[in-house]
């Protein structure tokens, strides 16, 4: 039995598309900078945040060009971030520790690869490097109630020489 030349071409093209799809999905799952949220941040009792490091959320310097930011997500604001922007210096590595005080929220820094869920009882830990001064919007991307559309904040990356003089 002879297979027609056009059938061979279409079969090869279909197989090539299948292999390409599998390669794309595999790269998307294990590509650089892509990782799943795990429990590395630990767990917390959302009802007693006042007795933890989240009692006074904000920015803390932990080393040379290294900072930690503790954020509480609650209906319908980020604390800090919504009423006053989070300020960090350029050329720094920032680790965010985010908790929810009430329901499931999202935490996305628009324009970066920071995009995670914030689940009550779990501390979400995400690290990012900020090289240049810029402003980023903070968005909740998980529906959290009737005021969800108003839940937004701001992160400002300021030049290093301005960071200490602004009373951060």
GUDODREN-793347 format. One line per field, with one value per residue: x, y, z of N, C-alpha, C, O, CB in turn. Coordinates in steps of 0.2 Angstrom, whole numbers, plus 2048, in hexadecimal, padded with zeros to 3 digits. Each point is the difference from the previous one (the first is absolute). Last residue first. Glycine has a CB too. Example, Ala and Ser with C-alpha at 12.3 -4.5 7.8 and 13.67 -1.06 7.14 Angstrom:
% residues 2
n.X: c(840	7FC) .
n.Y: c(7F5	7E7) .
n.Z: c(823	80A) .
ca.X: c(804	7FC) .
ca.Y: c(806	806) .
ca.Z: c(801	800) .
c.X: c(7FC	804) .
c.Y: c(805	806) .
c.Z: c(803	800) .
o.X: c(803	805) .
o.Y: c(806	7FF) .
o.Z: c(801	803) .
cb.X: c(803	7F2) .
cb.Y: c(7F7	7FB) .
cb.Z: c(7F5	803) .
//
This chain:
% residues 168
n.X: c(83E	805	80E	817	7FF	7F4	80A	814	7F2	7E7	7E8	7F0	7E7	7EE	7E6	7EA	7E7	7EB	7F0	7FC	7FF	7F0	7F3	817	810	801	81D	80B	801	817	811	80A	81C	80D	81D	817	80B	802	7F2	802	7EA	7FD	7E6	7FA	7E5	7FD	7E5	7EE	7F9	813	807	808	814	808	816	808	7F6	7EE	7F0	807	7E7	7F8	7E6	7F4	7F0	7F9	810	818	811	81C	814	818	80C	81B	80A	81A	804	805	7E9	7F3	7E2	7EC	7E8	7F0	7EB	7EA	809	818	803	7EB	7F5	7E3	7ED	808	81E	817	813	81A	816	814	819	814	819	80E	806	7E8	7EB	7F7	7E3	7ED	7E8	7F0	803	7F4	808	810	7E9	7F2	7F6	7FD	7F3	7F2	811	815	812	80D	817	806	806	7EB	803	7F4	811	812	804	817	805	7EA	7F6	7EB	807	811	7EF	7EF	812	809	7E8	7FB	816	7FB	7E9	809	811	7EE	7F3	814	805	7E8	7FF	816	7F8	7EA	80C	80E	7EF	80C	7FC	7FC) .
n.Y: c(91A	817	802	7FF	7E8	802	813	7F2	7EC	80B	7EF	7EE	805	7EC	809	7EF	7FC	7F7	80D	7EB	7F4	80C	7EA	7EC	7F6	7F5	803	814	815	80E	811	80D	808	817	7FB	806	7E4	7EB	7F5	7E5	7F5	7EC	7FA	7F3	802	7F5	7F5	80A	80F	801	813	7F3	811	80D	80A	800	81C	80A	7F8	7EF	7F2	7F6	7F8	7F8	7EC	811	807	7FF	7F0	808	804	802	809	802	813	7FF	81B	80A	80D	7FC	7FE	80E	7F5	81A	801	7F4	7ED	7FD	7FD	7F0	7FE	802	7F4	7EF	7FE	7F8	80A	7FF	800	803	7FA	80B	7FB	813	7F8	7FA	80B	819	7FB	80E	7F6	7F2	800	7E9	7F2	7F9	7FD	80B	80D	7EC	7F0	7FC	7F9	7F3	7F9	7EB	808	801	7E9	7F5	80B	80D	7F4	812	80B	808	7EB	7EB	7ED	80A	80F	7F0	7EE	80F	806	7E9	7F8	812	7FA	7E8	806	810	7EE	7EF	810	805	7E8	7FC	814	7F8	7E9	808	80D	7EB	7EA	7E7	7EA	7E8) .
n.Z: c(913	806	7EC	806	7FF	7EA	7F5	7FF	7F9	7F4	807	7F6	80C	7FF	803	803	7F7	809	7F4	7F5	816	80D	7FC	800	7F0	7E8	7FF	7F6	810	7F4	809	7E9	804	7FA	7FE	806	7F8	80F	813	7FF	810	810	809	815	806	819	7FF	80E	7ED	7E9	7F1	7E8	7F2	7ED	802	7E9	7FE	7F2	812	814	807	816	7FE	819	809	819	815	801	7F0	803	7EE	807	7E8	802	7EE	7FA	7F7	7EB	808	81C	802	808	7FE	801	814	7F8	7F0	807	818	7FE	7E7	805	800	812	803	7F7	812	7F5	80D	7ED	809	7EF	7FB	7FB	81A	811	808	803	801	7F3	80F	80D	81A	7FF	7EE	810	813	80F	7EE	7F1	80E	7EC	7F0	80E	7E9	7F5	7F0	7E8	7F8	7FC	7E5	7EB	7EA	7F1	7EA	802	7F1	7FE	80A	7F6	7EE	7FA	803	7F6	7EF	800	801	7F0	7F4	803	7F9	7F0	7FB	802	7F3	7F2	800	7FC	7F0	7F6	802	7F8	7EF	7FB	809	809	7EF	80C) .
ca.X: c(7FD	7FD	7F9	7FF	801	7FC	7FA	802	803	807	803	808	805	807	805	805	806	806	804	802	806	804	7FD	7FA	800	7FA	7FB	7FD	7FD	7F9	7FF	7F9	7FC	7FA	7FA	7FB	7FF	806	7FE	806	801	806	802	806	803	804	807	804	800	7FB	801	7FA	7FF	7F9	7FD	7FE	805	806	7FF	803	804	805	805	802	805	7FE	7F9	7FC	7FA	7FB	7F9	7FC	7F9	7FC	7FB	7FC	7FF	805	803	806	807	806	806	804	806	7FF	7FA	7FF	800	803	807	806	802	7FB	7F9	7FB	7FA	7FA	7FB	7FA	7FA	7FB	7FB	7FB	803	807	803	806	806	806	804	803	802	7FD	7FB	804	805	805	802	806	805	7FD	7FE	7F9	7FE	7F8	7FE	7FF	806	7FF	801	800	7FA	800	7F9	7FC	803	805	807	7FF	7FC	804	805	7FD	7FE	806	803	7FB	801	806	7FF	7FC	804	804	7FC	7FE	806	801	7FC	802	806	7FE	7FD	805	800	7FD	804	7FC) .
ca.Y: c(7F9	7FD	801	807	801	7FB	803	806	7FF	7FF	807	7FE	805	7FF	803	803	801	7FE	805	804	7FE	805	806	803	800	804	7FB	7FC	7FA	7FE	7F9	7FF	7FA	7FF	800	803	807	803	807	804	804	804	801	803	7FF	805	7FE	7FB	801	7FC	801	800	7FB	7FF	7FE	7F9	7FB	801	801	806	801	805	7FF	806	7FF	7FB	7FF	801	803	7FB	803	7FB	801	7FA	801	7FA	7FC	7FC	7FC	803	7FC	803	7FC	7FB	803	807	803	7FF	806	804	7FD	804	800	803	800	801	7FD	803	7FC	804	7FC	803	7FA	800	805	7FF	7FA	7FE	7FF	7FE	805	7FF	806	805	804	805	7FD	7FD	805	803	803	803	807	801	805	801	7FD	806	803	802	7FB	802	800	7FA	7FE	805	805	805	800	7FD	804	806	7FE	7FE	806	804	7FD	801	807	800	7FD	805	806	7FE	7FF	806	803	7FC	802	807	800	7FD	805	805	806	806	806	806) .
ca.Z: c(7FF	806	800	802	807	804	802	803	806	800	800	800	7FD	802	7FD	804	7FC	804	802	7FB	7FD	7FF	7FC	803	807	802	802	7FB	802	7FE	804	803	7FE	804	7FC	803	7FE	7FE	7FD	800	7F9	800	7F9	800	7F9	7FE	7FD	804	807	803	807	804	804	7FF	806	800	802	7FD	7F9	7FE	7FA	800	7FB	7FC	7FB	7FB	800	807	7FF	803	800	804	803	801	805	800	806	801	7FA	7FC	801	7FD	802	7FC	7FF	802	7FD	7F9	7FD	805	802	7FF	7F9	7FB	803	7FB	802	7FD	803	800	800	804	801	7FB	7FA	7FF	802	7FD	804	7FD	7FD	7FA	7FD	805	7FC	7FD	7FC	805	804	7FD	805	805	7FD	802	805	802	806	804	803	807	804	807	804	805	801	803	805	7FE	803	807	804	801	805	806	803	801	806	805	802	803	807	804	802	805	806	802	803	806	805	802	804	806	804	802	7FC	803	7FF	800) .
c.X: c(802	7FC	7FD	7F8	7FE	801	7FC	7FB	802	803	807	803	807	804	807	806	805	807	806	804	803	807	805	7FD	7FA	7FF	7FA	7FB	7FD	7FE	7F8	800	7FA	7FC	7FA	7F9	7FA	7FF	806	7FD	806	801	806	802	807	803	803	807	803	800	7FA	802	7F9	7FE	7F9	7FD	7FE	806	807	800	803	804	805	805	801	806	7FE	7F9	7FC	7F9	7FB	7F9	7FE	7F9	7FC	7FA	7FC	800	806	801	805	806	806	805	804	807	800	7FB	7FF	807	803	806	806	800	7FB	7F9	7FB	7FA	7F9	7FA	7FA	7FA	7FA	7FB	7FB	801	807	803	806	805	807	804	803	801	7FC	7FC	804	806	806	803	806	804	7FC	7FD	7F9	800	7F8	7FD	7FF	806	7FF	800	800	7F9	801	7F9	7FC	803	805	807	7FF	7FC	804	805	7FD	7FE	806	803	7FB	801	806	7FF	7FC	805	804	7FC	7FF	806	801	7FB	802	807	7FE	7FC	805	802	7FC	804) .
c.Y: c(7FC	7FA	7FD	801	807	802	7FC	804	806	7FF	7FF	807	7FE	805	7FE	802	804	800	7FE	806	804	7FE	806	806	803	7FF	803	7FB	7FD	7F9	7FF	7FA	800	7FA	7FF	800	803	808	803	807	805	803	805	800	804	7FF	807	7FE	7FA	801	7FD	801	800	7F9	800	7FE	7F9	7FC	802	801	807	800	806	7FE	807	7FF	7FA	7FD	800	804	7FB	803	7FA	802	7F9	801	7FA	7FC	7FC	7FC	803	7FC	803	7FD	7FB	803	808	804	7FF	7FE	805	7FC	804	807	803	7FF	802	7FB	804	7FB	805	7FB	803	7FA	7FF	805	7FF	7FA	7FE	7FF	7FD	805	7FF	807	805	805	806	7FD	7FD	805	803	804	804	807	800	805	802	7FE	806	803	802	7FA	803	801	7FA	7FE	805	804	805	801	7FE	804	806	7FF	800	806	804	7FD	802	808	800	7FD	805	805	7FE	800	807	803	7FC	802	807	7FF	7FE	806	805	806	806	806) .
c.Z: c(806	800	807	801	802	808	806	803	805	807	7FF	7FF	801	7FC	803	7FB	805	7FC	804	802	7FB	7FD	7FE	7FB	803	808	803	801	7FA	804	7FF	804	804	7FD	805	7FC	804	7FF	7FF	7FC	801	7F9	800	7F8	800	7F9	7FF	7FD	803	807	803	807	804	804	7FF	806	800	802	7FD	7F9	7FF	7FA	801	7FB	7FC	7FB	7FB	800	807	7FF	803	800	804	803	801	805	7FF	807	802	7F9	7FB	802	7FD	804	7FC	800	802	7FD	7F8	801	805	802	7FF	802	7FC	804	7FA	803	7FE	803	801	800	805	800	7FA	7FA	7FF	803	7FC	806	7FD	7FC	7F9	7FD	804	7FC	7FD	7FC	805	804	7FD	805	805	7FE	802	806	801	807	805	803	807	805	807	804	805	802	803	805	7FE	803	807	805	802	805	807	804	802	807	806	802	804	807	804	802	806	807	803	804	807	806	803	805	806	804	803	7FC	803	800) .
o.X: c(7FE	7FC	7FA	7FE	7FE	7FB	7FC	800	7FF	7FE	803	800	802	800	800	800	7FE	801	804	803	806	804	7FE	803	7FF	800	800	7FE	7FB	804	7FC	802	7FF	7FF	801	801	7FB	805	804	7FE	801	7FE	800	801	800	804	7FD	803	7FF	805	7FA	805	7FD	802	7FC	7FF	7FA	806	803	804	7FD	804	7FE	803	7FB	805	7FF	7FD	801	800	800	7FF	800	800	7FE	802	7FC	805	803	7FF	7FE	801	800	803	800	800	7FF	800	800	801	800	800	800	7FE	802	7FF	7FF	800	800	7FF	801	7FF	802	7FD	800	7FD	803	800	800	801	801	7FE	806	7FC	7FC	802	7FF	804	804	806	806	7FE	7FF	802	7FC	804	7FD	800	805	801	7FE	7FD	806	7FD	803	7FC	7FC	7FE	806	800	800	803	802	800	801	803	801	800	802	803	800	800	803	801	7FF	801	802	800	7FF	802	802	7FF	800	803	800	805	7FA	805) .
o.Y: c(7FA	7FE	800	805	801	801	803	803	800	803	7FB	803	7FF	800	800	800	802	7FC	805	803	801	804	803	801	801	7FA	804	7FC	803	7FC	804	7FB	802	7FF	800	800	7FD	803	802	7FF	802	7FD	805	7FB	806	7FB	805	7FC	7FA	800	802	7FE	805	7FB	805	7FA	7FF	801	805	7FD	805	7FC	805	7FB	803	803	7FB	7FF	7FB	805	7FA	805	7FB	803	7FD	801	800	7FF	801	7FA	804	7FE	801	802	7FA	806	804	803	7FA	7FA	806	7FA	805	802	805	7FB	805	7FA	806	7FB	805	7FC	803	7FE	7FB	805	7FB	800	7FC	805	7FA	806	800	804	803	805	806	7FC	804	802	7FF	804	806	805	7FE	802	802	804	801	7FF	806	7FB	7FF	805	7FB	804	803	800	800	800	804	803	801	802	804	802	801	804	804	801	802	803	803	801	802	803	801	801	802	803	801	802	804	802	801	801	801	801) .
o.Z: c(800	803	800	802	806	803	803	805	806	805	802	7FB	806	7FA	806	7FA	805	7FC	802	7FC	800	800	7FC	7FB	806	802	804	7FC	7FE	800	801	7FD	805	7FA	806	7FA	802	801	804	7FB	805	7FB	804	7FD	802	7FF	7FD	803	7FF	804	800	802	800	7FE	7FF	802	7FD	7FE	802	7FC	801	7FF	803	800	7FE	801	801	805	804	7FE	7FF	803	7FD	806	7FA	806	7FB	803	805	800	7FB	805	7F9	804	801	7FF	7FC	7FB	7FE	802	7FF	803	7FD	806	7FC	803	7FF	800	802	7FD	803	7FC	805	7FB	7FD	7FF	803	807	7FC	804	800	802	7FF	801	7FD	7FD	802	802	803	7FF	802	803	800	803	7FC	803	7FB	805	804	807	801	7FF	803	800	7FF	803	7FD	806	802	807	805	804	805	806	804	804	806	805	804	806	806	805	805	806	806	805	806	806	805	805	805	806	805	805	806	7FE	7FF	804) .
cb.X: c(802	803	806	80D	80C	806	803	80A	805	802	7F4	7FF	7F5	7FE	7F9	7FD	7FC	7F7	7F1	7F3	7F6	7F7	7F7	801	80D	7FB	809	80D	803	7FE	80E	7F8	80B	800	805	807	80A	7FE	7F1	80B	7F2	808	7F4	803	7F4	7FF	7FF	7F2	7F6	7FC	80C	7F5	80F	7FE	80D	809	80A	7F6	7F1	804	7FC	7FD	7FB	7FA	803	7EF	7FF	80A	7FE	809	803	80C	7FE	80B	801	808	805	802	7F8	806	7FB	7FA	7F9	7FB	800	7F7	7FB	805	807	7F4	801	7FA	7F4	7FB	803	808	804	806	807	805	806	804	807	80C	80C	803	7F1	802	7F8	7FC	7F9	7F8	7FD	805	803	808	7FA	7F3	7F1	7F4	7F6	7F9	800	800	80E	7F9	80E	7FE	801	7F6	80A	7FD	7F7	810	7F9	80B	80E	7FB	7F8	7F7	7FA	803	7FF	7F5	7FC	803	7FB	7F6	801	802	7F8	7FA	804	7FE	7F7	7FF	805	7FB	7F8	802	802	7F7	7FC	804	7F5	7FC	80B	7F2) .
cb.Y: c(807	80D	800	7FE	7F7	7F6	803	7FD	7F6	805	80A	7F1	80A	7F4	809	7FA	7FE	7FC	801	7F9	7F4	802	7F9	7FB	7FF	804	7F4	807	801	80A	7FE	80C	7F8	80D	7FA	808	801	7F2	7FF	7F7	7FC	7FD	7F9	800	7F9	807	7F0	800	80C	7F8	809	7FB	7FA	80B	801	804	80A	80A	7FE	802	7F3	803	7F5	80D	7F0	801	811	80B	800	7F7	80C	7F7	80D	7F6	810	7F8	80B	809	808	80B	7F2	80D	7F4	805	80D	7F7	7F1	7F2	80B	807	7F4	810	7F9	7F4	7FB	802	7FB	80B	7F6	80D	7F1	80F	7F4	807	804	7EF	800	80C	801	801	80F	7F3	805	7F4	7F3	7F3	7F0	801	803	7FC	7FA	7F4	7F4	7F3	809	7F3	800	803	7FA	7F8	7F4	810	7F7	7FB	808	804	7FB	800	7F4	7F8	7FF	7FC	7F4	7FA	7FF	7F9	7F4	7FD	7FF	7F5	7F6	801	7FC	7F4	7FB	801	7F8	7F5	800	7FF	7F5	7F8	801	7FB	7FD	7FA	7FA	7F9) .
cb.Z: c(7F4	800	7F3	7F8	7F9	7F4	7F2	7F4	7F4	7F1	805	801	7FB	809	7F5	811	7F0	80A	7FF	7FD	802	80A	809	811	7FA	7F3	7FE	7FE	80E	7F5	807	7FA	7F9	809	7F1	80C	7F3	7FA	802	805	7F8	80E	7F8	80F	7F9	80E	7FE	800	800	7F3	7FF	7F6	802	7F7	808	7F6	80B	800	800	80E	7FA	80E	7F5	80A	801	800	803	7FD	7F0	80B	7F6	804	7F9	7FC	803	7F5	80C	7F6	7F3	80B	808	7FC	809	7F2	80A	809	804	805	80B	804	7F6	800	800	7FA	80F	7F3	80E	7F5	808	7F9	803	801	7F9	7FE	807	804	7FC	7F6	80E	7F1	807	7FD	80D	809	7FB	803	7FC	806	7FD	7F6	806	7FB	7F5	807	800	7F9	80A	7F1	7F2	7FA	7F8	7FE	7F6	801	7F6	7F8	7FC	7F0	800	7F5	7F1	7F1	7F5	7F5	7F0	7F2	7F6	7F3	7F0	7F4	7F4	7F0	7F0	7F5	7F3	7EF	7F2	7F5	7F2	7EF	7F4	7F5	7F1	7F1	7F5	80E	7F7	802) .
//
